[in-house]
Amino acid sequence: MLKLSDVRLKERCGIAALRSVAAKMLGVPESGIRTLEIQRLSIDARRRPDVRFVYTLLLSLDDEASVLAKAQRGGSRENAKAIPLSAYTPPERYSFPVPAGGPASTSQLLPVIVGAGPAGLFAALCLAEAGLRCIVLERGEAVEERVKSVSRFWAEGVLNPESNVQFGEGGAGTFSDGKLTTGVSGIRIRYVLEQLVKFGAPMDILYLAKPHIGTDRLRGVVVAIRRRLIELGCDVRFGHRLSDILTADGILTQISVKSGEKTYSLHTDRLILALGNSSRDTFEMLHSHGVALEPKAFSVGVRIEHLQEDIDLNQYGKEAVESTVCYPASDYKLAAHLDGGRSVYTFCVCPGGEVVAAASELGCAVTNGMSHYARDGVNINGGLLVSVTPEDFGGGALGGIALQRELEKAAFCAGGSNYFAPAQLVGDFLRKQPSSGHGKVTPTYSPGVKYCNLWDVLPEFVCNALLEALPMLQKRINGFAHPEAVMTAVETRSSSPVRILRENYEATGIRGIFPCGEGAGYAGGIMSAAVDGIRCAEAVISSDTTKLRP
């Protein structure tokens, strides 16, 4: 197999057109290309107005050796530049490790997984496919009912504290852009992507440089994974919340679970904690039992909203935007490093999306971003966040949670104590004066916004950091600090403020507990959380639990 890199085209093409392009580049007949697939597709807008779709293709050809040698000499042209063709060896494919004697055959107790977000779902899926049935506990509702609860909250301001944007099947990512970009690498990444496609995600996530599923398609994928788990014999329970743990000599023996008004016990010696970063009551319970926790750095800030067409114009250029070529909604990734050592950066940018109410506790206002697969909304929004360290909040392991609550309660009050969110135009924020309404950017947050002065809502260090950073980010993207861009507060749930300490994926100090994913402090998005869940499943399946019991 060969790899053909840097195929630069003016428009996005299908396989038939790419076959024709590849044949011409290599000087071979189309019939000589036995197979062709896209390995990667990105957009290069650095040479505006010449915006290009850049492909990397994998091909199998007749007589590959001679074609490769000819391409490296420059094809059929004398003294021509070599064609970017190289030999390609497919990478090792991931296979979940199963001991020869069967999965975790030394224990008679079923493993329990707490949380049905990406970490929990992929941990359960790997264990179940390996033949080890498990119990999955999710405090929120199944997707079908969860969507109804969230829709009612957005329309009427009626919050269900147990099932909302943070809690429920699929985790917080179910109401997001469904981004699949990640900073981690390894063979498990491809495995996760392939599994998502298997369960209904679009095929292009396998090769797009910035893959995303969108909230609309992700919901169907999550349901398909749940059905597969049940088919494999797993017991998936919605509306069941971990309320307590019981240990003996530092070893897990059983857990307590609350469902409605009832509480019951489960005996287990393997507990995967795939908590979301909003599981504050669970963190508090674990802390009370001496589970080792530590505070970690996180970020707080606002959602900033612009017109999508304005960002497209800046990113692609006027000629490209006005052409007949269909470019995807553009995005951005920005950071400003301030003199005092603090950072301000954009996070979870949602092209063509909307700002959503993401509270999980009564009397708190929280924002997040969401978009559909088509990304065809009028606005683009992104988190505009200020770094926060334990030195900023103190209070021990749970000090970051206390700061989050303080900011969310302040935002709730500033919004009118009805789950409206406080908002301000960027121009007014820079002048430190309250806003009275919107300009060309209509805020998308539901139930609604209340215009105010965010200097009266957010901590002074956050406001000062944003004040310093906005002009710096304006130099990177013209219009980013447009006076009529809207900032909606408060964003506090970008990452966990707590880390559950672990060694070899097992909780420090208590055997049999395996913390993983974003809430436990070891991931930062759908992909990294899923991979961390897989690694915890590997640790569970390789553990000899008979040695753990007293």
Secondary structure by P-SEA (a helix, b strand, c coil): cbbbccccccccccaaaaaaaaaaaaccccccccbbbbcbbbbbccccccccbbbbbbbcccaaaaaaaaaaacccccccccccbbbbbbcbbbbcccccccccccccbbbbbccccaaaaaaaaaaaaacbbbbbbbccccaaaaaaaaaaaaacccccccccccccccccccccccccccccccaaaaaaaaaaaaacccccccccccccccaaaaaaaaaaaaaaaaaabbbbbccccccccccccccccbbbbbcccccccccccbbbccccccaaaaaaaaaaaccbbbbbbbbbbbbbbccaaaaaaaaccccccccccccccccbbbbbbcccccccccccccccbbbbbccccccbbbbbccccccccccbbbbbbbbbbcccccccccaaaaaaaaaaaaaaaaaaccccbbbbbcaaaaaaccccccccccccccccccccccccccccaaaaaaaaacaaaaaaacccccccccccccccccccccccccccccccccccccccccccccccccaaaaaaaaaaaaaaaaacccccccc
